[in-house]
């Protein structure tokens, strides 16, 4: 993911309720963070799940995480609404007007949470990234979904992500060749989408 210049330290993220447990103060250095929990009041987090149940039980508790339909499309949540979707770049440009509204966005999956598949980011080539998480922490996608084109729909929010949350997301992100982790020393602003629906078409 990549930092964007919408406002100082603004990171874009479209979120499907991700993990929000803060990372330890001495977390390794890493790349950009984007979205916080869409539903922070529930206290849901990957860390909490990992501590409360062993890996085998955890996988069994999310039986649909790796489910792919017969046509090769990954579908989760409700059915997407009719009509065109915004690109990531368009959503970033209209962030102030979209805050609090239901929005449909499309983009290529760039990174997926490697703990549970509970969040992922969207990126347009050369453009800003967006993190996606689900409102009820009930949408999970395959950890190998990077490269697919996803269309997501949900409530758009302009938020502030604490440095601990930003670091937590950064530490769960798979690194690309030649990348190093970033260490966050201050809170960052973000754009998030608490989604209720997602479709991912096969990578092309």
Secondary structure as GFF3:
##gff-version 3
##sequence-region A 1 204
A	DSSP	beta_strand	10	12	.	.	.	ID=ss1
A	DSSP	three_ten_helix	40	42	.	.	.	ID=ss2
A	DSSP	alpha_helix	46	52	.	.	.	ID=ss3
A	DSSP	alpha_helix	55	61	.	.	.	ID=ss4
A	DSSP	beta_strand	74	77	.	.	.	ID=ss5
A	DSSP	beta_strand	86	87	.	.	.	ID=ss6
A	DSSP	alpha_helix	88	93	.	.	.	ID=ss7
A	DSSP	alpha_helix	95	98	.	.	.	ID=ss8
A	DSSP	beta_strand	102	112	.	.	.	ID=ss9
A	DSSP	beta_strand	120	123	.	.	.	ID=ss10
A	DSSP	beta_strand	129	134	.	.	.	ID=ss11
A	DSSP	beta_strand	149	161	.	.	.	ID=ss12
A	DSSP	alpha_helix	163	172	.	.	.	ID=ss13
A	DSSP	beta_strand	188	201	.	.	.	ID=ss14
###
